[in-house]
């Protein structure tokens, strides 16, 4: 079979939020771009099987939770009737609308979208196996690797069964099991556990570390742990899964760890959510000078250029944090670098959000990191219990905290737990990136009554003069 050879200025492999952001900006900058991905439209894992469908389901979970809580305000609804097929259709419709919209943007920019899988032949050529069955060779001046990541597994307890789910199959929502075990207390497991619990499953979470969301500041996690403790059937920490086996129309699980009272239990389904691993194999990188680290991430410089000058790497495949918004910014940096602009990926505050209820969000320096670095910081907290808006919502389970340099009064980091934390954290990102000081936040007038006031009042706590928290402190105010 004859294989046609085509040429392009930039070839982007992988059309997730990082890949299509890179491709679109490269096209905007006047370059000829080919964007290659197996899906019918750009979007990647985030739009098809990650961020977007999970948030659609989490929105439904929050609605169900608020309907239940409204009893406390004198309003009672009947028991909800859940049409799983219609819910699944709505979630899929959200995905289709977004991916279709991104596909139109690709066409408007005249990006050459190729539905297929690419493999490097060398540092200037790709072979593309198209979904339609055809093959082509693509000669490029520069390539951007944006192949993302995939769910990790636990080889010691692997079991081939339709009852054992990962983050992808869990989002398909094929059914609502009566009992669900979530293996892994990270953000994906907790988000999906929240969805299934709201839809009626009895959810148990098992985490081998001492607490949920390892690495996240404990004072933030506490609020979430307390609420999930009421929503879930059980939360087991310092516990590992030793074995899985088919049993009585479900999965038998054997647990090991301190404090385990019932070592063998049965669940209808299991969700394995123990992190993600980079998609860096199977793309012919060994035919180039691209280097991988011991965990399989592609090594890149501040412009996202690999050891092969013509090849860049962005997003999950280029290292943590494995977040869509980080990938998008890396993609834009790579496109500008290819265009010859003086640019570098050097963020001071990449925000992270856990979309549970309550949400947890943070950016910049965390309290955990400050302790590890032995860096002196002053931590100030403003409780949602002192927020008028939080009280009107019946959601006082939260707080906003700032990490401040005690000498310069510069904002080094922010952490928030509570309703709307994912929206509020953007102000912290701006404060850290712009080297704002506590006085900047204190003197910026925030609308009342809103949760955003908690940011301003946290800065006031630093000076001992918060209107709604009496915590005197001898500190001169620098105007």
VOSE-603990 format. One record per residue (C-alpha): y, z, x; residue in three letters. Coordinates in steps of 0.001 Angstrom, whole numbers. Each point is the difference from the previous one (the first is absolute). Layout:
REM VOSE-603990
+---------+---------+---------+------+
|       v |       w |       u | rest |
+---------+---------+---------+------+
|       Y |       Z |       X |  ALA |
...
+---------+---------+---------+------+
END
This chain:
REM VOSE-603990
+---------+---------+---------+------+
|       v |       w |       u | rest |
+---------+---------+---------+------+
|       0 |       0 |       0 |  UNK |
|    3395 |    -989 |    1335 |  UNK |
|    2324 |    2938 |     488 |  UNK |
|    3667 |    -825 |    -448 |  UNK |
|    2538 |    1546 |    2354 |  UNK |
|    3360 |    1166 |   -1292 |  UNK |
|    2939 |    1594 |    1799 |  UNK |
|    2414 |    2747 |    -944 |  UNK |
|    2635 |    2083 |    1705 |  UNK |
|   -1305 |    3334 |   -1300 |  UNK |
|   -3466 |     821 |   -1326 |  UNK |
|    -309 |    3296 |   -1874 |  UNK |
|   -3551 |    1260 |    -486 |  UNK |
|    -172 |    2366 |   -2944 |  UNK |
|    2310 |     -66 |   -3030 |  UNK |
|     484 |    3683 |    -768 |  UNK |
|    3449 |    1653 |    -145 |  UNK |
|     342 |    -366 |    3775 |  UNK |
|   -1294 |   -3553 |     203 |  UNK |
|    1978 |   -1499 |   -2842 |  UNK |
|    3175 |    1872 |    1039 |  UNK |
|    -367 |   -1528 |    3465 |  UNK |
|    -744 |   -3457 |   -1366 |  UNK |
|    2899 |      53 |   -2445 |  UNK |
|    2552 |    1127 |    2585 |  UNK |
|   -1267 |   -2524 |    2540 |  UNK |
|     486 |   -2713 |   -2635 |  UNK |
|    3470 |    1357 |    -820 |  UNK |
|     826 |    -265 |    3702 |  UNK |
|    -855 |   -3704 |     -45 |  UNK |
|   -3531 |       8 |    1416 |  UNK |
|   -2985 |   -1940 |   -1310 |  UNK |
|   -2513 |    2595 |   -1208 |  UNK |
|   -3670 |      17 |    -962 |  UNK |
|   -1250 |    3117 |   -1814 |  UNK |
|   -3789 |     414 |     -89 |  UNK |
|   -1968 |    2373 |   -2254 |  UNK |
|   -3202 |    -167 |   -2109 |  UNK |
|    1786 |    1061 |   -3209 |  UNK |
|    1475 |   -2595 |   -2410 |  UNK |
|    3508 |    1436 |     477 |  UNK |
|    1701 |    2215 |    2595 |  UNK |
|    -241 |    3738 |    -567 |  UNK |
|   -2789 |    1381 |    2156 |  UNK |
|   -1804 |    3279 |    -586 |  UNK |
|    3203 |    1732 |   -1105 |  UNK |
|     655 |   -2232 |   -2995 |  UNK |
|   -3591 |    -912 |    -855 |  UNK |
|   -2047 |    3134 |     751 |  UNK |
|    2304 |    2785 |    1183 |  UNK |
|    3588 |    1126 |    -518 |  UNK |
|     779 |   -1863 |   -3198 |  UNK |
|   -3135 |     428 |   -2157 |  UNK |
|    -355 |    3638 |    1065 |  UNK |
|    3611 |     772 |    -952 |  UNK |
|    -483 |   -1722 |   -3344 |  UNK |
|   -2929 |    2319 |    -713 |  UNK |
|    1860 |    3037 |    1352 |  UNK |
|    2806 |    -743 |   -2447 |  UNK |
|   -2535 |     180 |   -2826 |  UNK |
|   -1396 |    3245 |    1411 |  UNK |
|    3492 |    1500 |      74 |  UNK |
|     607 |   -1042 |   -3605 |  UNK |
|   -3221 |    1707 |   -1100 |  UNK |
|     930 |    3123 |    1951 |  UNK |
|    3489 |     169 |   -1526 |  UNK |
|   -1417 |    -459 |   -3491 |  UNK |
|   -2249 |    2998 |     595 |  UNK |
|    2820 |    2093 |    1475 |  UNK |
|    2305 |    -743 |   -2923 |  UNK |
|   -1879 |    2736 |   -1888 |  UNK |
|    2113 |    2433 |    2005 |  UNK |
|    3159 |   -1523 |   -1496 |  UNK |
|   -1129 |      95 |   -3619 |  UNK |
|   -1315 |   -3547 |    -252 |  UNK |
|   -3676 |    -747 |    -554 |  UNK |
|   -1759 |   -3351 |     143 |  UNK |
|   -3530 |    -708 |   -1118 |  UNK |
|   -2785 |    -540 |    2504 |  UNK |
|     681 |   -3365 |    1666 |  UNK |
|   -2376 |   -2873 |    -621 |  UNK |
|    -464 |   -1881 |    3250 |  UNK |
|    -859 |   -3701 |    -154 |  UNK |
|   -1295 |    -523 |    3533 |  UNK |
|    -282 |   -3761 |    -399 |  UNK |
|    3622 |    -314 |   -1144 |  UNK |
|    1161 |    2384 |    2737 |  UNK |
|   -1815 |   -2082 |    2589 |  UNK |
|    1521 |   -3171 |   -1465 |  UNK |
|    3511 |    1479 |     164 |  UNK |
|    -501 |    1053 |    3631 |  UNK |
|   -1326 |   -3458 |     885 |  UNK |
|    2948 |   -1574 |   -1822 |  UNK |
|    2459 |    1945 |    2167 |  UNK |
|   -1799 |   -1273 |    3103 |  UNK |
|     -67 |   -3588 |   -1278 |  UNK |
|    3708 |      47 |    -836 |  UNK |
|     985 |    1311 |    3428 |  UNK |
|   -2290 |   -2230 |    2046 |  UNK |
|    1023 |   -3004 |   -2073 |  UNK |
|    3660 |     833 |     588 |  UNK |
|    -520 |     267 |    3736 |  UNK |
|   -1847 |   -3321 |    -132 |  UNK |
|    3041 |   -1620 |   -1596 |  UNK |
|    2250 |    1440 |    2711 |  UNK |
|   -2321 |   -1538 |    2564 |  UNK |
|     328 |   -3426 |   -1616 |  UNK |
|    3785 |     311 |    -314 |  UNK |
|     191 |     617 |    3751 |  UNK |
|   -2318 |   -2954 |     645 |  UNK |
|   -2491 |    2205 |    1821 |  UNK |
|   -3298 |   -1837 |     486 |  UNK |
|   -2425 |    2398 |   -1674 |  UNK |
|   -3611 |    -578 |    1021 |  UNK |
|   -2713 |    1797 |   -1934 |  UNK |
|   -2614 |     676 |    2626 |  UNK |
|   -1027 |    1988 |    3043 |  UNK |
|    1378 |    -658 |    3489 |  UNK |
|   -1565 |     494 |    3418 |  UNK |
|    1665 |    -442 |    3384 |  UNK |
|   -1373 |   -2766 |    2213 |  UNK |
|    2464 |     915 |    2735 |  UNK |
|    3600 |    1176 |     385 |  UNK |
|    1386 |   -3081 |   -1754 |  UNK |
|   -2606 |   -1156 |   -2500 |  UNK |
|   -1720 |    1313 |   -3112 |  UNK |
|   -2960 |   -1230 |   -1979 |  UNK |
|     406 |     606 |   -3723 |  UNK |
|   -2980 |     104 |   -2359 |  UNK |
|    1460 |    -706 |   -3413 |  UNK |
|   -1286 |    1667 |   -3152 |  UNK |
|    -424 |   -3477 |   -1463 |  UNK |
|   -2548 |    -781 |    2708 |  UNK |
|    2172 |   -2101 |    2282 |  UNK |
|     870 |     697 |    3606 |  UNK |
|    3101 |    -699 |    2020 |  UNK |
|    1414 |     747 |    3406 |  UNK |
|    3477 |    1366 |     243 |  UNK |
|    2074 |    -263 |    3152 |  UNK |
|    2741 |    2638 |     187 |  UNK |
|    2841 |    1046 |    2265 |  UNK |
|    -208 |    3629 |   -1137 |  UNK |
|   -2451 |    1914 |   -2147 |  UNK |
|     373 |    3312 |   -1823 |  UNK |
|   -3187 |    1959 |    -623 |  UNK |
|     337 |    1971 |   -3254 |  UNK |
|   -3623 |     529 |    -970 |  UNK |
|     371 |    3562 |   -1287 |  UNK |
|   -2786 |    2541 |    -324 |  UNK |
|   -3085 |     883 |   -2029 |  UNK |
|   -1524 |    3230 |   -1339 |  UNK |
|   -1845 |    2061 |    2609 |  UNK |
|   -3495 |    1327 |    -655 |  UNK |
|   -2165 |    2907 |    1096 |  UNK |
|   -3157 |   -1484 |    1595 |  UNK |
|   -1874 |    3312 |    -159 |  UNK |
|     252 |     165 |   -3796 |  UNK |
|     127 |   -3669 |    -917 |  UNK |
|   -1868 |   -1053 |   -3135 |  UNK |
|    -179 |   -3451 |   -1544 |  UNK |
|     566 |     678 |   -3676 |  UNK |
|    2382 |   -1209 |   -2718 |  UNK |
|     659 |    3695 |    -623 |  UNK |
|    1553 |     366 |    3458 |  UNK |
|    3577 |   -1298 |     -98 |  UNK |
|    2701 |    -626 |    2554 |  UNK |
|    3730 |    -272 |    -644 |  UNK |
|    -394 |   -3664 |   -1005 |  UNK |
|   -2856 |     347 |   -2474 |  UNK |
|    1494 |    3197 |   -1452 |  UNK |
|    3077 |   -1997 |   -1032 |  UNK |
|   -2143 |   -2450 |   -1948 |  UNK |
|    -443 |    2757 |   -2582 |  UNK |
|   -3406 |   -1230 |   -1149 |  UNK |
|    -612 |    3274 |   -1813 |  UNK |
|    1141 |    3621 |    -237 |  UNK |
|   -2809 |    2182 |    1373 |  UNK |
|    -517 |    3460 |   -1454 |  UNK |
|     -77 |    1453 |    3510 |  UNK |
|    1511 |   -1426 |    3197 |  UNK |
|    -161 |    1271 |    3560 |  UNK |
|    2844 |   -1105 |    2261 |  UNK |
|    -978 |     170 |    3661 |  UNK |
|    3230 |     383 |    1958 |  UNK |
|    3120 |    1984 |    -858 |  UNK |
|    2488 |   -2580 |    1273 |  UNK |
|    2611 |   -1750 |   -2096 |  UNK |
|   -2247 |   -2792 |   -1316 |  UNK |
|   -2710 |    2404 |   -1128 |  UNK |
|    2467 |    2336 |   -1675 |  UNK |
|    1849 |   -2825 |   -1743 |  UNK |
|   -3205 |   -1530 |   -1375 |  UNK |
|   -1380 |    3436 |    -840 |  UNK |
|    3161 |     641 |   -2026 |  UNK |
|    -497 |   -3247 |   -1933 |  UNK |
|   -3635 |     657 |    -859 |  UNK |
|     659 |    3635 |    -911 |  UNK |
|    2778 |   -1046 |   -2381 |  UNK |
|   -2358 |   -2539 |   -1597 |  UNK |
|   -2604 |    2692 |    -627 |  UNK |
|   -2231 |     324 |    3070 |  UNK |
|    -919 |    3386 |    1437 |  UNK |
|    1190 |    -520 |    3572 |  UNK |
|   -1116 |    1894 |    3085 |  UNK |
|    1650 |    -596 |    3384 |  UNK |
|   -1676 |     818 |    3305 |  UNK |
|    1958 |      69 |    3281 |  UNK |
|   -1437 |     927 |    3390 |  UNK |
|    3352 |    1273 |    1304 |  UNK |
|    1486 |    3404 |    -970 |  UNK |
|    2354 |   -1510 |   -2583 |  UNK |
|     884 |   -3069 |   -2044 |  UNK |
|    2162 |   -2728 |    1554 |  UNK |
|    -691 |     926 |    3645 |  UNK |
|    3105 |    -383 |    2152 |  UNK |
|    2461 |     513 |   -2860 |  UNK |
|    2120 |    3185 |      87 |  UNK |
|   -1885 |    2809 |   -1747 |  UNK |
|    2968 |    1243 |   -2010 |  UNK |
|     227 |   -3422 |   -1661 |  UNK |
|   -3729 |    -272 |    -640 |  UNK |
|    -185 |    3454 |   -1606 |  UNK |
|    1783 |   -1119 |   -3179 |  UNK |
|   -2350 |   -2963 |    -391 |  UNK |
|   -3112 |    2038 |     794 |  UNK |
|     928 |    2543 |   -2664 |  UNK |
|     455 |   -2667 |   -2674 |  UNK |
|   -3126 |   -1964 |     948 |  UNK |
|   -1925 |    3247 |     -34 |  UNK |
|     655 |      96 |   -3744 |  UNK |
|    -587 |   -3714 |    -567 |  UNK |
|   -3175 |    -442 |    2058 |  UNK |
|   -3357 |    1615 |    -560 |  UNK |
|    -123 |    1204 |    3604 |  UNK |
|    1670 |    -428 |    3401 |  UNK |
|   -2273 |     697 |    2967 |  UNK |
|    1573 |     199 |    3474 |  UNK |
|   -1671 |     733 |    3335 |  UNK |
|   -2937 |   -1827 |   -1541 |  UNK |
|   -1848 |   -3183 |     909 |  UNK |
|   -2454 |   -2222 |   -1836 |  UNK |
|   -3313 |      85 |    1832 |  UNK |
|   -1977 |   -2432 |   -2173 |  UNK |
|     118 |   -2252 |   -3061 |  UNK |
|   -2951 |   -1251 |   -2045 |  UNK |
|    -660 |   -1549 |   -3386 |  UNK |
|    -984 |    2726 |   -2459 |  UNK |
|    -442 |     217 |   -3782 |  UNK |
|    2283 |   -2896 |    -888 |  UNK |
|    2641 |    1168 |    2445 |  UNK |
|     472 |     960 |    3646 |  UNK |
|   -1396 |    3166 |    1521 |  UNK |
|    2245 |    1526 |    2657 |  UNK |
|    -766 |    2622 |    2626 |  UNK |
|    2995 |    1950 |    1326 |  UNK |
|     387 |    1957 |    3226 |  UNK |
|    2794 |    2377 |     946 |  UNK |
|    1407 |    3483 |    -196 |  UNK |
|     207 |    1428 |   -3465 |  UNK |
|   -2238 |   -2613 |   -1644 |  UNK |
|   -1699 |    1834 |   -2858 |  UNK |
|   -1913 |   -2920 |   -1490 |  UNK |
|   -1294 |   -2235 |    2779 |  UNK |
|   -1619 |   -2637 |   -2207 |  UNK |
|    1857 |   -1564 |   -2922 |  UNK |
|    -227 |   -3148 |   -2097 |  UNK |
|    2850 |   -2363 |    -927 |  UNK |
|     113 |   -3133 |   -2123 |  UNK |
|    2026 |   -1863 |    2605 |  UNK |
|    1346 |     513 |    3524 |  UNK |
|    3298 |   -1239 |    1414 |  UNK |
|     -34 |    -209 |    3801 |  UNK |
|    3593 |     171 |    1205 |  UNK |
|      51 |     958 |    3662 |  UNK |
|    2754 |   -2239 |    1313 |  UNK |
|     330 |   -3630 |    1035 |  UNK |
|    -803 |   -2039 |    3093 |  UNK |
|    1821 |   -3052 |    1398 |  UNK |
|   -1213 |   -3541 |    -654 |  UNK |
|      96 |   -1139 |    3615 |  UNK |
|   -3482 |   -1502 |     433 |  UNK |
|   -1214 |   -3416 |   -1084 |  UNK |
|    3277 |   -1801 |     652 |  UNK |
|    -777 |   -1374 |    3460 |  UNK |
|    2325 |    2368 |    1825 |  UNK |
|   -2481 |      93 |    2876 |  UNK |
|    1013 |   -3621 |     718 |  UNK |
|    3550 |    1185 |     716 |  UNK |
|    1595 |    2661 |    2178 |  UNK |
|     637 |    2266 |   -2998 |  UNK |
|   -1050 |    3580 |     794 |  UNK |
|   -1436 |    2667 |   -2307 |  UNK |
|     106 |    3766 |     412 |  UNK |
|   -3095 |    2201 |    -334 |  UNK |
|     422 |     234 |   -3782 |  UNK |
|     258 |   -3766 |    -455 |  UNK |
|    3762 |    -231 |    -491 |  UNK |
|    1793 |   -2924 |    1639 |  UNK |
|    2322 |    1086 |    2800 |  UNK |
|    3595 |   -1199 |    -476 |  UNK |
|    3414 |     537 |    1553 |  UNK |
|    3250 |     931 |   -1740 |  UNK |
|     368 |   -3553 |   -1319 |  UNK |
|   -3621 |      66 |   -1272 |  UNK |
|   -1036 |   -2510 |    2696 |  UNK |
|   -3543 |     330 |    1341 |  UNK |
|   -1198 |    -494 |    3562 |  UNK |
|    -237 |   -3691 |    -966 |  UNK |
|    3678 |   -1103 |     -66 |  UNK |
|    -487 |   -2468 |   -2851 |  UNK |
|   -1720 |    2506 |   -2300 |  UNK |
|    1565 |    2917 |   -1894 |  UNK |
|   -1711 |    2675 |   -2090 |  UNK |
|    1415 |    2069 |   -2870 |  UNK |
|   -1033 |    2436 |   -2689 |  UNK |
|   -3217 |    1999 |    -196 |  UNK |
|   -1703 |   -2047 |    2726 |  UNK |
|    2792 |     960 |    2427 |  UNK |
|    -319 |    3766 |    -393 |  UNK |
|     987 |    2966 |   -2084 |  UNK |
|    1596 |     921 |   -2258 |  UNK |
|   -1928 |   -2413 |   -2190 |  UNK |
|    2678 |    -502 |   -2639 |  UNK |
|    1159 |   -3131 |   -1799 |  UNK |
|    3719 |     607 |     584 |  UNK |
|    -588 |     513 |    3717 |  UNK |
|   -1886 |   -3324 |      78 |  UNK |
|    2826 |   -1817 |   -1774 |  UNK |
|    2575 |    1196 |    2518 |  UNK |
|   -2270 |    -884 |    2904 |  UNK |
|    -461 |   -3464 |   -1470 |  UNK |
|    3738 |    -576 |    -153 |  UNK |
|     398 |    1225 |    3583 |  UNK |
|   -2704 |   -2401 |    1192 |  UNK |
|    1602 |   -2932 |   -1826 |  UNK |
|    3409 |     764 |    1501 |  UNK |
|   -1516 |     405 |    3471 |  UNK |
|   -1643 |   -3414 |    -323 |  UNK |
|    3387 |   -1410 |   -1036 |  UNK |
|    1429 |    1332 |    3278 |  UNK |
|    2019 |    2865 |   -1452 |  UNK |
|     497 |    3219 |    1916 |  UNK |
|   -2024 |    2372 |   -2151 |  UNK |
|   -2491 |    2857 |     270 |  UNK |
|   -2086 |    2123 |   -2326 |  UNK |
|    1339 |    3457 |     743 |  UNK |
|     188 |    2069 |   -3194 |  UNK |
|     882 |    3682 |      51 |  UNK |
|   -1277 |     709 |   -3501 |  UNK |
|   -2864 |   -1886 |   -1649 |  UNK |
|    -395 |    1613 |   -3430 |  UNK |
|   -3412 |     951 |   -1354 |  UNK |
|    -713 |     725 |   -3647 |  UNK |
|   -3057 |    1460 |   -1714 |  UNK |
|     213 |   -1147 |   -3632 |  UNK |
|   -1844 |    2942 |   -1509 |  UNK |
|    1522 |    2396 |   -2504 |  UNK |
|    2023 |    1614 |    1435 |  UNK |
|     899 |   -2672 |    2527 |  UNK |
|     351 |     842 |    3681 |  UNK |
|    2339 |   -1930 |    2292 |  UNK |
|    1275 |     446 |    3520 |  UNK |
|    1816 |   -1844 |    2753 |  UNK |
|    1148 |     565 |    3557 |  UNK |
|   -1163 |    3090 |    1847 |  UNK |
|   -2407 |    2227 |   -1914 |  UNK |
|    -394 |    3735 |     434 |  UNK |
|   -3565 |    -557 |    1223 |  UNK |
|    1212 |   -2443 |    2665 |  UNK |
|    2837 |    2299 |    1061 |  UNK |
|   -2505 |    2791 |     662 |  UNK |
|   -2280 |   -2331 |    1953 |  UNK |
|    2949 |   -1193 |    2101 |  UNK |
|    1336 |    3556 |     367 |  UNK |
|    3352 |   -1356 |   -1162 |  UNK |
|    2452 |    2532 |   -1417 |  UNK |
|    1087 |    -861 |   -3529 |  UNK |
|    1502 |    1890 |   -2887 |  UNK |
|   -1836 |    -530 |   -3276 |  UNK |
|    1866 |     527 |   -3257 |  UNK |
|   -1503 |    -247 |   -3472 |  UNK |
|    1410 |    -376 |   -3486 |  UNK |
|   -2492 |     807 |   -2794 |  UNK |
|    -191 |   -2182 |   -3093 |  UNK |
|     -62 |    3259 |   -1962 |  UNK |
|    3751 |     205 |     695 |  UNK |
|     616 |   -3570 |   -1205 |  UNK |
|    1368 |    -428 |   -3502 |  UNK |
|   -1518 |   -3470 |    -263 |  UNK |
|   -3450 |    1206 |    1041 |  UNK |
|     207 |    2719 |   -2647 |  UNK |
|     872 |   -2527 |   -2728 |  UNK |
|   -3091 |   -1986 |    1012 |  UNK |
|   -2245 |    3032 |      44 |  UNK |
|    -872 |    -849 |    3603 |  UNK |
|    1180 |    2755 |    2303 |  UNK |
|   -3066 |    -401 |    2250 |  UNK |
|    1766 |   -1468 |    2995 |  UNK |
|    2563 |     326 |    2751 |  UNK |
|    2144 |   -1990 |    2394 |  UNK |
|     124 |     990 |    3652 |  UNK |
|    2023 |   -1185 |    2962 |  UNK |
|    -814 |     248 |    3693 |  UNK |
|    3267 |     426 |    1880 |  UNK |
|     818 |     149 |    3702 |  UNK |
|    1450 |    3509 |     435 |  UNK |
|    2427 |   -1156 |    2719 |  UNK |
|    1333 |   -3317 |   -1293 |  UNK |
|    -704 |     638 |   -3721 |  UNK |
|   -1479 |   -3511 |    -155 |  UNK |
|   -2543 |    -755 |   -2743 |  UNK |
|   -3321 |    -594 |    1785 |  UNK |
|   -2312 |    -208 |   -2994 |  UNK |
|    -432 |     587 |   -3696 |  UNK |
|   -2945 |    1028 |   -2158 |  UNK |
|    -161 |      78 |   -3784 |  UNK |
|   -2678 |    1031 |   -2467 |  UNK |
|     588 |    -328 |   -3712 |  UNK |
|     792 |   -2471 |   -2743 |  UNK |
|    1698 |   -3122 |    1363 |  UNK |
|    -528 |     891 |    3676 |  UNK |
|    -788 |   -3620 |     838 |  UNK |
|    3388 |   -1134 |   -1283 |  UNK |
|    1956 |    2892 |    1520 |  UNK |
|   -1330 |    -455 |    3545 |  UNK |
|    2093 |   -3144 |     578 |  UNK |
|    3093 |    2165 |     484 |  UNK |
|   -1824 |    1855 |    2759 |  UNK |
|    -925 |   -3278 |    1693 |  UNK |
|    3641 |   -1058 |      -2 |  UNK |
|    1140 |    3400 |    1283 |  UNK |
|   -2433 |     -55 |    2924 |  UNK |
|     631 |   -3648 |     902 |  UNK |
|    3794 |     435 |    -144 |  UNK |
|    -118 |    3254 |    2021 |  UNK |
|    1621 |    1897 |   -2866 |  UNK |
|     684 |    3711 |     416 |  UNK |
|    -460 |    2746 |   -2578 |  UNK |
|    3698 |    -109 |    -888 |  UNK |
|    -315 |   -3677 |    -970 |  UNK |
|   -2576 |     872 |   -2637 |  UNK |
|    1849 |    3129 |   -1078 |  UNK |
|    3272 |   -1849 |    -598 |  UNK |
|   -1555 |   -3049 |   -1711 |  UNK |
|     481 |     552 |   -3727 |  UNK |
|   -3280 |    -384 |   -1877 |  UNK |
|    -148 |    -608 |   -3779 |  UNK |
|    -824 |    2909 |   -2293 |  UNK |
|   -2488 |     729 |   -1390 |  UNK |
|   -2399 |   -1906 |    2246 |  UNK |
|   -2801 |     783 |    2418 |  UNK |
|    2085 |   -1686 |    2713 |  UNK |
|    2197 |    3110 |       0 |  UNK |
|   -2856 |    1837 |    1720 |  UNK |
|     758 |   -2011 |    3154 |  UNK |
|    3643 |    1049 |     -29 |  UNK |
|    -819 |    3626 |    -771 |  UNK |
|   -2654 |     124 |    2747 |  UNK |
|    2790 |    -915 |    2412 |  UNK |
|    2124 |    2755 |   -1547 |  UNK |
|   -2849 |    2459 |     604 |  UNK |
|     306 |    -812 |    3707 |  UNK |
|    3514 |    1446 |     -85 |  UNK |
|    -979 |    2892 |   -2280 |  UNK |
|    2222 |   -1252 |   -2808 |  UNK |
|   -2266 |   -1685 |   -2536 |  UNK |
|    1435 |     334 |   -3495 |  UNK |
|   -3362 |     634 |   -1647 |  UNK |
|   -1870 |    1874 |    2747 |  UNK |
|    1419 |    3222 |    1384 |  UNK |
|    -985 |       7 |    3645 |  UNK |
|    2983 |    1157 |    2096 |  UNK |
|     175 |   -1091 |    3589 |  UNK |
|    2539 |     608 |    2689 |  UNK |
|     845 |   -3509 |    1057 |  UNK |
|    3422 |   -1597 |     387 |  UNK |
|     485 |   -3083 |   -2132 |  UNK |
|    1038 |   -3079 |    1941 |  UNK |
|    2157 |   -2151 |   -2254 |  UNK |
+---------+---------+---------+------+
END
